[in-house]
Amino acid sequence: MPASPVVVTSFPSSETEEGNLKKMTATIDINSNTPNSYTRLDSGFDEGYDRSLSVNSEEESPSFPIPITENRVKERDVHDDHLKTLEEQIKVVEYGVEIYFQNRFKEAEEVYLNDPNAEHYMYYKVARAYMGFILAALTMERPALKEANDRVNAVLSYAKKMRKPYSLSSWFGFKPDYNEYTDEEAHAEVVFAEASIMSLLLTFLSDVSFLALIATPFKIRAVHKAYQLALQLGKHKDNWRSDVSRINFMDGLAGWGFCQIIMSHLPERVLRLLALVGYETKREEGFKMCQDITARDETYRAKGVQCLICFYALYISQIFGVGATDLEWVDEISRHALEKSPNSVFDLFFRARIEQIHGRAPEAINLFKRCIDVQNDYTGLHNVSTWDLLWCYAIQGEWRRASDCASFLEKNCNWSKATNLYQWACFQYMIMEEEGKPELMEGILDAMKRVPEYRRRFAGKTIPPEKFAITKAQHFTEGKWGRKLHLPAYELFYMWNIFNNSGGKKELLDPIVSRIDQKIQSLKRDEDENVFVMLLLKGVCLRNYGRHEEAISCFRDILDAEQDIEEVTYVPPHAAMEIGLSLLDVGQVDEAKSWLHKARDDYTGFLVESLAHLRIHGALCQIRYSKCK
C-alpha cells in the first residue's frame, strides 16, 4: 500500500515575514513498525476533570472551533533525540500565541495539534490552556468554562509527572540545592503553579462568588505552595541552560503577582484566617510583578498577563469593585498592543471597553462593532461585544438598539437568559413610556412571566443579577405597584455600575437626571416608596458629576425615611454605601470608612446583598492599600 502523506507545519527557523512560512510534507508508512508510524489516541483529556463544571448535553459550545474532545493528537514511538527541547517548544508557542492574537485561532490550535509528538510537549498543553482560559474569562459561558477546565487539568496532570520528586532530605526540612533542578523540572514547577491558579480562577468564575474560593481551600493551598517553590527557584537557581529558559521561567512568576491582586479582594476576616496558615497577601507587590513583565514584553507570557490585567481592571474592578485600578496603565497596554496587532479582537475589545468607561460611547460602539466583524470563529466573543454594545446604546437613550442587543443575547448567549430577557423587557418598557405605545405591554408581560423559567444555579446559588431580574419580574407579574415599572433601565444601570461609564459627561448624565427628577415628582404625588429608588439613582448620577454634597443629600433623605420603606429594602444599605463612596471621593477617609462599615454590618437579607458587599469591600481595600503606600 502506498504511504499516506501527512502535512506537518514547520516553525520558521528565523524571524521571517509571515508570508515566508512554508509547509513541509513528510511521507510516513502508517503500516510499518518503524518509529515513524503513528496511531490516534482515543483517551482525550478527561483525567482530573472537575465535574462541578459539567454542562447540560443540550448546550452547544459556539466558542471553540476545535474542541478538546476531538481526538486530533497523533502519537509516534519516538526516541528522546527526536523530541523538541524546552527552548524549541517555547519558540513554537510564541509563534502560536502571536498568530492567535491575530485572530488566526484555528491555525494557532493546529500549530500544537498537528505536531505528532504534541503529547510529549508540556508547553503545547500550556498554550492551549491559556487560550481556553482567556476565552472562558471573557465569555463566562458554561461550555467555555468546561473546555478551559479540561485543558487546565491536562496541564496539571502532565506537570505532576515532570516535577522533581521529593528527596528524603526535604522531608526533614533541609534546605534544598535548587541547582539540582534541571531546567525541565524547574519549568514544570512554574507551569504547575500557573495551571493551579487558572484552575482556582475558573472555579471562581463558574460560581461568580468570592465565597467559591473559600469552598476550594485545597486549590488555594496548592497555588500558595507551588508558587513558593517556584519563587525560591527563581531566586536561587543560577545554572540555567540558556537565557530563553531563564527569562521564560522568571516571567512565569507573574502569575503569582496576579494571584496576589485577586486574593486581595477577599474579605478581611478570610485573609486573617489565611494568614494563620502562612498566606500573606501583598497586592502592591503583585501589581509591580505584573507591571515589570508587561513593560519588558519579552515572552508569550507577557501577552497573557496583559490580557489578565485588562480583564481585571476593565471588568472585575469596575463591576464588582469601585473601579480603583490604574486605568492609565491599562490604556498604555492597550495602545501598545493595538500598534502590534491592529485587528486583534482581544485588543480591540479592551480598547473599546476603555472608551466606554471614559464615557466616549460613540467611539466604543465603533470598536465593539469591529470586534464582531474581524472574526467569526469564536462566536462567544460576539456575545461579549454585544453585551457592552447594549450598555453603550442604553446610556445614550437608544432603547430600540439596546433592546435588539438584549434580544440577540437572550437567543444566543447561555450565560444568563433570565437576565437578558428581563433587560429586553425593561428596554421595551422605556420605549413604551417615551413613545406612548401601550400595545407593547402584552409582549413585556409575556417576557416577565418567562424570566423565572430561565433560572440557573451555579454551585446551588442564583447569581446576584439573575436573582434581581427574577425578583423584579415576579413583582411585576404579581401586580405589585399596579404592574408599573419606574425607569427600569436606570435601575439596571445601577446594578451593573453603568453610571460609572459616563465619565461624568453632562451630555450623558443630564438627560438621565432630568427624567429621574420628573419621576420623583410623580412618585411623591402618588406617595409611592419607589421614590427612594429614584433618589438613589439621582444621587449616584450627582456623585459621578462630582457634585458630592448634593449626592449625599439624596442619600440622607433615603436614610431619614428608612422606617417608611417596606418593599425596596435594598435601597437604604446602598444609600449608606454611596455616602461612604462619596466621602471617599472627596478624601474624608475616616468618615467614609465608618459609613462603609455601617452599610456592611447594619443590614442583612436585602436584594443583591452580595453585590453591595463586594463593592464595599473594594472600597475598603482601596482605603487599606492607599494607607500602605
N, C-alpha and C positions, 0 to 999 in steps of 0.2 A: 504493500500500500504506500502511496506517496506521502511524503512528510507533509504535515499541516503547517502552513505559515502562521506565525504568531507575531503581531506587531508590538514592539516594545519601544516606548518613548524614552529616548536617552536624554539625560540632562546635559545642557551645553557646558562644555569644559571651560569655556572662557566667557567673559562678560560681553556677549554679542547682543545685537538687537534681536528683538522677539522674532522678527521675520526670518532670522537665520537659523532658528531652531529646526533641526532635521529629525526625521524619524528613521530608525534603523530596523530593518526587518531581519529576524533570526529564524531559521528553519530548524524545527525540532521534530524528531521522530517520536511521536507520543506512544508508539507501541514498543519502543526499545526499553531495555532495562538499564540504560546508561544514566549517569547522574543528571542528564538534561531532561529526562522525562518528568512529566508533572501530572497531577490529578487535582480535581477540585475538592475543596473541603465542604462538608455539609453541616458543620457544627455551629457556625455563626459566632456571635459574641454573647451568649446567654449567661456565661459564668459570672456570678456575682451580681446579677441583675436585681435591682431594688424593686420588689413587687409593689411597693407603695405608689409607684409611678405608672402602674399599668393603666391602660385606657380601654374604653369600650371598643369592641371589634368593629362597630359600625362607623367609628370615626376614621376618616381618611386623613393622612398627613399630606398637605399640599406643599409642605415646606422643603422636603428633602428630595432632590432629583434622583439620588442613589441611596436607597435605604440600606441600613447596615445588615438587614436580614438577607439581602441578596448574597448568594454565595459566589462572589466575584473574585475572591482571593485565591490565587493558584500557589501550590507549594511544590517544590522540587527537592529531591535528595541533593543536598549541597555539601560541599566542604567549606570550612571556615574561610579559606582564602578566596572563595567566590563571593562572600558577603561584603557589603559596603562597610567601611569604617564609620565610626561615630561622626567624624568630620564630614564624610561624604553624605551621610544621612541628613545632617543639618543643612548642607548645601542644597540638597533636593527639597527639603522642607521650606527653606527660604524662598526658593523659586515658586513652589506650590502656593505658599501664602501670598506672594506677590501677585500671582495671577488670580487668586481667589478674591483679592480686594480690587481687581479689575473687572469683577462680575463674571469671570470665567469659571463658574462654580463647578460645572461638570468636569471641565478639563483639569481643575485643581484636584478633584477627587481621583481622577484617573491617573494622575501623577503617582499617587500612592498605591492605588488598587491594581494597576497594570504590571507593577513590578512582581515577578514570580516569587521573589523572596520577601514580599511585604510582611509576612507573618513574623519574620525574624528581626524587624526593624522597629525598635521602641519609639523612635521619633516620628515615624509614619503614623503610628497609633495616636501619639500626642497631637499631631497636626489635625487629624480627623476629629479628635475630641474637642480641640479648640474651635473648629468650625461648627461643630454641633452645639457647643456651649454658647457661642456668640448668638447663633440664631435662636436658641431657646430663651436666652436672656432678653432678647429684643421682642420676640413674639409672645412668650409665656403661654403658648398653646400646649395642651397636654401631649399630643403626638411628638412635638418637637422636644419637649422635656424628657419624654421616654427615650427618644432616639439619642439625645445627648447623654442621658444616664447610661445607656448601653455602651456608648463609646468610652465614657469615663471609666466604667467598670472594667472594660477591656484593658485600658492603660494600667489601672491598679493591679490587675491580675498579672500582667506581664512584668511590671516594675518590681513586684514582690519577688519574682523569680530571679531578677537581675541584681537585687540588693545584696550587699556583703553580709554573710551570715554572722551572727553574734559570736564573738570569741569568748572563751572561758574567763579571760581577764575582765571583760566588760561586765560580766555578771557580778564581779566582786568590786566594781566601782573604780577600777584602774583607768587612768586617762589613756585613751586610745592613741595610736600613732596614725594620724589622718593621711599621712603619705603612703600608708599601706593600701589605701583605697585606690583601685585602678580608676581611670577616667570613666569607664563604663559604669562602675559601681557608684561613683560619685554622682554621675548624671541620673542613675536610677533613683537615688535618694531625692534629688530635687524634682524629678518627674513624679515620683510617688507623692511628694508634698503638694505639687501643683494639682494633681488629679484628686487628692483628698479635699483640697479647698473647693474645687469645682463640684465635687460630689456634695459637699456641705451647702454650697450656694444653690445647687439645683434642688435640694431638699427645701431650702427656704423659699425659693421661687414657686415650687409646686404647692406650698402651703400658704403663701402670701401672709405670713405671720412671723414675727421675730421669735415668738414662743416655739416655733418649729425647731429653732436652733437648740433650745433647751431640751427638746424631746430627742435630740440626737447627740448626747454627751460623748458617745464613743467617737463620733466623727470629729467633734471639737478637739478631743484629746489626741486623735490621730494626726490632725493638722498641726497641733502645737508640737508634738513630739517629732514629727517628720521635719518640720522647718527648723527646730532647734538643732538637729543633727546637721541639716544642710547648711545652716548658718556657721556652725563650727567648721565644717569642711571648707567653706569659702574663706574663713579666717585663717585656717592653719595649713591647709594643703598647698604646697608650693612646688610640686613636681608634675605640673600639668604637661601633657604630651604636646600641646600646641596652644597658641593664643585663641584659636577658634573654640577649642574645648573650654578653656578657662572663661572667656568672655560670655559664652552662652550659658555656662553654669551660673556665673555671677548674676546675669540678667534674670535667670530663673528664680532668684531670691526675691524679686519684686512682687511675686505672688504673696509673700509674707507681708509685704507692705500693704497690699490691697486688703488682705485679711484683717490687718490692724484697723484700717479705715472702717470696714464693715462692722467689725465686732465692737467698735466704739459706740455704735448705735444701740447696743444692748442696754437695758435698764441698769441703773447704778447697783441695785441690790443683786442683780445677776453677776455683774462684774466683780462685786465684792466676793461672791461665792467662788468665782473662777480664780480670783487672786489667792484663795486659800489653797488651791492645788497648783500654784505656781504660774498661773496665767496672768500676765500683766499687759494691758492694752496701751500701746504708745501710738496714738493717732498721728501726731505730727511727724514722728519718725517714719510712719507708713507713707505719708504724703511725700516726704523727702525721697524715700526709696523709689517711688513711682515717678517723681519728677526727674530724678537722675537718669533712669532708663529711657524715659521719653525724650530727654534732651540729647542723649547720646545717639539714639536711634540707629544702633549698630546691628541688631539681630531681629529675627522674626518675632521674638517675644516682645519687643518694643511696641509693635503694632497691636499685639493683643492687649498690652497694658493701656495703650491709648484708648482702645475701644471700651475697656472696663471703666476707666476714669470718666470718659464721656457719658457712658450709661449711668454711672453713679451720680455724676454732677447734674445731668440733664433730666433724670427721671427719679431715682431713689430720693435724692436730696430735695427735689422740687415738689414731688407729690406726697412723700411720707415724712418730709422734714420741713425746714424753713428756708431752703434754698441758699444756705450759707457758704456753699462751695465757691472756690475761686474761679469765677467764670472767665476771667481774663486768661488764665492758664488754659482752660478748655478751648477758648476761642483761638488761642495761638496753635494748639494742637490741631484743631480743625482746619485752619487756613494752611498750615504746613502740609497736612495730609492731602488736601484738595490740589495743592500745587503738584504733588507727585501723581495723583490719580484723580483727574478732574471729573470722571464719570463713575467713581466708586459709589455704589448705592449706600454703603455704610457711612462714608464721609459726607455725602450729600445729605443724608438723613440727619446726622449730628449737626451739620451746618444749618439745616432748616429749623431744627429744634432750638438752636441758639437764637436765630432770628425771631422765632415765636416767643421765646422767653423775654426778649427785649421789646416786645410789642410791635414788631415790624411784620404784621400779618400778611400783607401782600407779597413781600419777599419770601416769607416762609411758605406760602401757598405755592408759589412757582417752584420752589426747591422740592417740596413734597411731591408735586406732580412729576418732576424729573425723576425722583426716586422710583415712582411707579413705572415710568416709561423706559428706564435704562435696562431693566431686566425682567424676565418672566419665569425664571427657574424657581425662585423662592417666592411663591405667592403669599406666604405668610408675611413677608416684608411689605407687600401691598396693603395688608390689613393694618400694619403698624402705621404706615404713612397715612392711610385713610383715617385712622383714629385721630391723628393730630390735625389733618385737614379739617375734620369735623369741628374742632375747637377753634381753629383759625377763622372758619366761616361764622361760627356761632358768636364769637366775641365781637364780630363786626355786624351782628344782627342779621346775617344772611341765613334765615331759618330754613328756607327751602333746600339750599345746598347742604346745610348741616343735616337736615332730615334725610336727604338722599344718602349721605355718608353713613348715617346710623342704620338705614335700611340695608345698605350693602354689607355692613359689618354683621348685622343680625342674621343675614343669609349665609355669609361666607366665613365668619370668624367663630371658632369653637370656644374661645376663651370664656365669655360670659354673655350668652344670648339674652338672658334676662335683663342685664344692664343695658345692652344695645337696644333692645325693644322698648324699654322704658324711656330711654333717651329719645328714640324716634317719636314716641307719643308726646313727650314734653315739647319737642320742636314743632310738632303738628299743632299742639295747643297754643303755642306762641303765634303761629300763623293764623289760627282761628280767631284769636283775640285781636291781633293787629289788623287783619284784613276783613274782619267781620264775616266769617264763613262758618256758621253753625252746623252746616252739613258735615263738617269734619269730625264732629263729636262721636258719631257712630263708630268710625274707624279707631278713634282714640280709645273709646270704651272697650272695644274688642281687644285691642292691644294690651290694655291694662289687665284685662281678665286673663290673658295668656302669659303675662310676665311670671307669676308664681310657678307655672308649669315648667319653666326652664331652670328652676333652682338646681344648682350643683354644689356639692360639698367637697371641700379639699381637707383631707385628714379629719373628716367628720364635722367640719365647720363651713358655714357660708361666709364668703369673703365680704368685707365691710361694704363695698359699693353695691354688691348684689343684694345684700340684706337691706340696705337703704332703699333700693329700687323696688324690691318686693313689698316692703312695709308701706311705702308711699302708694304703690299700685293698689294694694288691698284697701287702704283707707279710701282711695278714690272710688273703687268699685262698690264698697260698702256704703257709700253715700255720705261719708263724713264731710262736713262743710258744704253740703249740697252738691257734691260732685264738682267741686271747683278746685282749680289749681291757681296758685298765685306766683306768677313769674317763675314757673318751674325750671326753666333753663338757667336762670341766675342762681337758683339753689344748687343745681348741678355744678355750676362754676365754682361754688364754694367747696363742694365735696372734692373736686379734682384740683383745687388750688389754681384755677384758671385765671382768677383775678390777678394773681402774681405774674401772669403772662402779658399783662397790659403795658409793662414798662412805665407805668404812671402816666401814660399818654392821654391827654384830655380828649382827643378825638375818639378814643375807645371808651373811656370811662364816663364822659359827660352824658351820652345818650342813656347809658345804663342807670346812672344816678337819677336822671330825670324821670325815667319810668318807675324807679323804686319810690321816689317822692310822691308820684301820683297814686301809686298803690297804697302807700302808707296813709294818705288822706282818706282813701276809700275804705280801708280796713278799720280805721279809727271810727268812722261814722257807723260802721256795722258792728263795732265792738268785737271784732274778730281777733283772737290771740295770734293769728298769723302775722299781725303787725310786728311782732317781735322778731320773726324770721326776717322781715324786710329791714328792720333796724340793724340786725346783724349784718346783712348783706351791704347796707349803706355804709356801715362803719368800716367794713373791710375795704370797700372802694375808697373811702376817705383816707384810710391808712396807706393805701397804695398811691394816693395822690401826694402823701407826705403831710396831710392835714391831721396830725395826730390828736390834737386837743378835741376837735370836732368828732373824730372817730371814737375816742374814749368816752365822750358824752353819750354817743349812741349806745355803747356797750353798758354804760352805767344805768341808762334808762331801762335796759332789759333787766339788770340785776335788781333795781329798785322795785320792779313789778314781779319779781320771781314767784311770789306766793300766788299770783293770779294765773300762772302758766300751768295748765293741766295736760295738754296734748303734745306740744312741741318741746318736750323736756330736754332735747339735746341743745337747745339754744343757750340757756344760762351757763353751762360749763364752757361752751365755746366762746361766749362773751367774756368770761373770766380769762380764758386763754388769750383772746385777742387783746385784752387790756395789757396782759404781760408782754405780748409781742410788740405792741405799740410803744410801751415804755422801753423795751429793749432797743427799738429802733432809734430812740432819742437819747440813749446812753444811761438811763436810770436803771442800772443793772440790779441793784438790791431789791428795789420795789418790783421790778419785772419778775425776778425770781420768786418773790412772795406770791404774786398773782398766779404764776405758773404752777406753783405747788398747790395753791387753793383749787385751781381747775382740775388738777390731777387727783387730789386727796379728798375733796369735799363732795364729789359727785360720783355716782356709780349707776350702772344699769340703764344708761341712756343710749339712744340710737347712735351708731358709728362711734362708740366709745373708744375702740381700739385705734381708730384713725386719729382721734384727738390726742390720745396718749403718745402716739408716735410723733406727732408734731410738737407736743410739749417736751418730749424727751429730746427731740432735735434742737429745740431752743435752749434747753438746759445744757446740752452738750456744747453748744456754741458759747455759752457763758463759761463753762468749766474750762474749755480749751483756750479761750481768749485770755483767761487769767493765768494760764500756764506759760504764755508766750513772754 
